[in-house]
């Protein structure tokens, strides 16, 4: 019997201390690099975008890899690449945690559009509010004093 799955994840994480270190001028190169990491892990990228202090990745999750391993691989490899490339001189490192939220096939297009429109979205809402809303919308309890 074959293995069938449909697991969509929106993965969100920020730079350490939410420092605005992801230079918009070079973000496409970073996104292509992360796309390569996803492909190497047999995951399909549906959308990636972000702001100078955080990133959103909408991908499927192949059954051969655990979510925590995938996020670790993305962070470790992109951290090293960003430092070696010299394209992100303000970048120090990624934050230690991340948010991961699952979605159904029916929600897929809405999430893709949400991530696509990050720059417009953040004209009205900062990352802290956005992240708290993602947690609330997904029924995840949190304490503000441990969030950041």
N, C-alpha and C positions, 0 to 999 in steps of 0.2 A: 504494500500500500504506500502511496506517495504521501508526502507531508504538505499540507495546505495551511496557509496562515494569511492573515490580513491584520497587521498591527501597525497603525500609524502613530508616530510620536512627534510631538512638538517638544524639542529640547531647548532650554533657555539657560544661558549662564552669562556671567559678566566678567569684566576685567577685575583684578584685585582692587578693592575699595571703590569699585565703580569708576575708576579713573578713565577719562575719555581719551583712550590711547589707540583706538582703532581708526586710523586715518582713512577718511572717506575716499581719498584719492586712490588708495590701494586696496580697498575692501574687496573688489572683484577678484583680485589675485588670491586673497585669503579665502574667499568663498570657493574658488576653483580648487585650491589645495585641500580644503575640507571635503569637497565633493570627491576628490580622489581617495581620501581615507574611507569615506562611506562605500565607494565602489569596491575598494580592496576588502571590505568586510561584507560584501554581498548585499549591501543595503541600497535602496533607491532614494535619491534625493528628489523631493517634490518642490521644495522652496527653501532658500536660505537668504537671510537679510539681517540687518541689525542697525545699531547706532554706534557712536564712538565708545560707548561703555558696556554694550552687551550684544548678544547674538541670538537669533532664533533659527533653529534648524527643524524642518519638517521632513521626516524620512520614514520609511518603513524599517522594521527591525527583522533581520533574517534570523531564523531559529538557531543558527549555529553560533550566535554571539549574544552574550548577556548585555543588557542596557548599560550597566555600570562599566563594563569592559569597553564598549563602544565609546562612551563619553570620555573615559580615561584615554583611549587611543587618540581621539580628536584633540583633547587638550594637550597631551604630552607632545604629539607630533607638531601641532600647529604652534605651540609655544616655542619649540626649538626652531621651526621654520621661520617664524616671525622675527626671532632674534638674529638668526643667521642672515636673513634676507636684507636686513637694515631698512626695510620699508616702514617699520612701525617703531621709531626710536623712543617713543614714550611708553611703549608696552613693557610691563614688568612680568606679569604672569596672569593667569586666569584665577578667579575665585576658587575656593576649594569645593563648593557645592554646585548643585544645578537643580533645575526643575524639569520634570518630564511628565507630559500630559498626553493621554491617549485619546484618540478620536475615531469615530466611525466613518465608513465610506460616505455616508450622507453629509458629514461635516467637512469632508476633505477640501472642497472648493472654497468654503468660507475661511478655513485656516490658511490656505494658500494665499488668498487675497489679503487676509489680515497681515501676514508676514510680508507680502509684497509691498504693502502700504505703511511700513514702519515709520518712514520719515514723516509722512503726513500725520499718522497717529500720534507721534511724539510731539507734535506742535501743540497738542491739547493735554497730554498726559505724560508725566515723567516715568522713568523706569520703575521706581519704587512702587508707585500706585499701580502701574500695569502688572507688575509681578504679584503684588498682593491680590489683585483682582483675578489673576490666573489661578492662584491658590484657592481663593474663595469659590470661584466658578467651578472648580474641580473637586470641591468638598474636602480640601486639605486644611486641617487645623494647624495653626502656627501661633507662636508667641513673638511679638515684635522684637523683644530683647534678644532673641536667638536667631532672628532672620538674617541679619547682616553681620 
